[in-house]
Amino acid sequence: MKSAGVSKGTFYWYFESKETMTLELISGGRDKLVETIATGYRKKTGTVED
């Protein structure tokens, strides 16, 4: 929290625990990855070999 410049009070206002924050980060990263893959897949045409 210190390196992020966030007070403990502010942190715990948004997250119940450090574990909750970690799960939110993982979930957000997963969602972004799926979105990126889906977008790239829709833009690509041709075969895998291309």
Z-matrix of the N, CA and C atoms (Angstrom, degrees):
N
C 1 1.437
C 2 1.524 1 110.35
N 3 1.303 2 115.36 1 -37.99
C 4 1.458 3 120.03 2 -178.32
C 5 1.522 4 110.90 3 -62.17
N 6 1.336 5 117.06 4 -46.93
C 7 1.471 6 119.85 5 -178.41
C 8 1.525 7 111.97 6 -67.04
N 9 1.331 8 116.88 7 -24.61
C 10 1.465 9 120.83 8 177.61
C 11 1.526 10 111.75 9 -85.45
N 12 1.327 11 115.84 10 -8.70
C 13 1.458 12 119.56 11 179.99
C 14 1.519 13 113.20 12 73.08
N 15 1.338 14 116.06 13 30.51
C 16 1.462 15 121.26 14 -177.88
C 17 1.525 16 108.74 15 -117.57
N 18 1.317 17 116.09 16 132.76
C 19 1.465 18 118.94 17 178.20
C 20 1.528 19 110.05 18 -74.50
N 21 1.325 20 115.91 19 158.95
C 22 1.468 21 120.36 20 178.58
C 23 1.523 22 111.05 21 -59.31
N 24 1.311 23 116.12 22 -40.77
C 25 1.466 24 120.03 23 179.82
C 26 1.516 25 112.12 24 -60.20
N 27 1.321 26 116.09 25 -44.49
C 28 1.464 27 120.76 26 178.68
C 29 1.524 28 110.66 27 -64.81
N 30 1.316 29 116.49 28 -43.90
C 31 1.464 30 120.78 29 179.75
C 32 1.521 31 110.74 30 -57.20
N 33 1.321 32 116.02 31 -51.24
C 34 1.463 33 120.05 32 -175.94
C 35 1.530 34 112.89 33 -75.77
N 36 1.311 35 117.82 34 -11.14
C 37 1.464 36 120.92 35 171.73
C 38 1.528 37 109.01 36 -68.97
N 39 1.324 38 116.69 37 -38.49
C 40 1.460 39 121.93 38 -177.00
C 41 1.527 40 113.68 39 -93.20
N 42 1.316 41 117.70 40 -28.17
C 43 1.467 42 122.19 41 -176.96
C 44 1.525 43 109.90 42 -129.95
N 45 1.336 44 116.00 43 138.33
C 46 1.466 45 120.39 44 178.24
C 47 1.524 46 111.66 45 -68.55
N 48 1.342 47 115.75 46 -33.10
C 49 1.465 48 120.09 47 -177.10
C 50 1.523 49 109.29 48 -158.20
N 51 1.317 50 115.97 49 172.70
C 52 1.463 51 120.33 50 175.54
C 53 1.523 52 109.88 51 -65.27
N 54 1.321 53 116.60 52 -34.03
C 55 1.470 54 120.83 53 177.38
C 56 1.526 55 110.90 54 -63.17
N 57 1.327 56 117.03 55 -43.02
C 58 1.462 57 121.31 56 178.15
C 59 1.522 58 110.55 57 -60.94
N 60 1.325 59 117.01 58 -42.78
C 61 1.459 60 120.82 59 178.57
C 62 1.525 61 110.62 60 -62.74
N 63 1.330 62 116.71 61 -43.13
C 64 1.462 63 121.05 62 179.82
C 65 1.520 64 110.63 63 -61.66
N 66 1.318 65 117.27 64 -43.78
C 67 1.463 66 120.85 65 178.97
C 68 1.526 67 111.36 66 -63.83
N 69 1.316 68 117.30 67 -37.53
C 70 1.472 69 121.23 68 176.60
C 71 1.527 70 110.97 69 -63.88
N 72 1.322 71 116.82 70 -42.33
C 73 1.465 72 120.61 71 178.27
C 74 1.523 73 111.21 72 -63.16
N 75 1.315 74 116.31 73 -44.27
C 76 1.465 75 120.62 74 179.58
C 77 1.519 76 110.22 75 -63.67
N 78 1.310 77 116.68 76 -44.67
C 79 1.460 78 121.20 77 -179.72
C 80 1.527 79 111.05 78 -62.30
N 81 1.330 80 116.59 79 -45.34
C 82 1.470 81 120.70 80 178.69
C 83 1.512 82 111.97 81 -63.61
N 84 1.320 83 116.87 82 -39.95
C 85 1.462 84 120.85 83 177.91
C 86 1.514 85 111.63 84 -65.44
N 87 1.322 86 115.56 85 -40.97
C 88 1.464 87 120.30 86 178.24
C 89 1.528 88 110.21 87 -63.13
N 90 1.325 89 117.10 88 -45.51
C 91 1.460 90 121.07 89 179.68
C 92 1.527 91 111.22 90 -60.51
N 93 1.317 92 117.09 91 -42.30
C 94 1.468 93 121.64 92 179.25
C 95 1.524 94 110.67 93 -65.15
N 96 1.324 95 117.14 94 -41.18
C 97 1.459 96 121.40 95 178.87
C 98 1.522 97 110.84 96 -62.48
N 99 1.321 98 117.09 97 -46.04
C 100 1.467 99 121.18 98 179.19
C 101 1.523 100 110.05 99 -61.91
N 102 1.314 101 117.37 100 -42.09
C 103 1.465 102 121.72 101 178.90
C 104 1.530 103 110.86 102 -62.51
N 105 1.315 104 117.05 103 -44.62
C 106 1.463 105 121.81 104 179.75
C 107 1.520 106 111.15 105 -62.79
N 108 1.310 107 116.82 106 -44.57
C 109 1.466 108 120.75 107 179.25
C 110 1.519 109 110.24 108 -64.17
N 111 1.323 110 117.47 109 -44.95
C 112 1.461 111 121.05 110 -179.46
C 113 1.519 112 111.28 111 -63.19
N 114 1.316 113 117.86 112 -41.70
C 115 1.462 114 121.75 113 179.01
C 116 1.521 115 110.53 114 -64.13
N 117 1.311 116 116.68 115 -46.07
C 118 1.459 117 120.64 116 178.57
C 119 1.506 118 111.89 117 -63.31
N 120 1.303 119 117.10 118 -38.63
C 121 1.462 120 121.97 119 -179.83
C 122 1.522 121 110.48 120 -64.63
N 123 1.324 122 117.04 121 -41.63
C 124 1.470 123 120.78 122 179.96
C 125 1.525 124 111.58 123 -68.17
N 126 1.320 125 118.48 124 -30.04
C 127 1.462 126 121.52 125 -177.91
C 128 1.520 127 112.39 126 -80.69
N 129 1.323 128 117.73 127 -26.40
C 130 1.462 129 121.81 128 -176.11
C 131 1.519 130 111.01 129 -80.06
N 132 1.309 131 114.98 130 141.48
C 133 1.456 132 120.99 131 172.59
C 134 1.517 133 107.83 132 -129.05
N 135 1.280 134 116.37 133 160.37
C 136 1.457 135 119.46 134 179.57
C 137 1.516 136 111.28 135 102.46
N 138 1.318 137 114.95 136 -164.59
C 139 1.454 138 120.82 137 -177.69
C 140 1.523 139 110.58 138 -103.22
N 141 1.305 140 115.85 139 173.12
C 142 1.461 141 121.29 140 178.54
C 143 1.520 142 110.36 141 -61.91
N 144 1.319 143 116.99 142 -36.02
C 145 1.460 144 121.05 143 -178.51
C 146 1.528 145 112.71 144 -67.54
N 147 1.340 146 117.51 145 -24.50
C 148 1.472 147 120.94 146 -179.75
C 149 1.476 148 108.01 147 -68.93
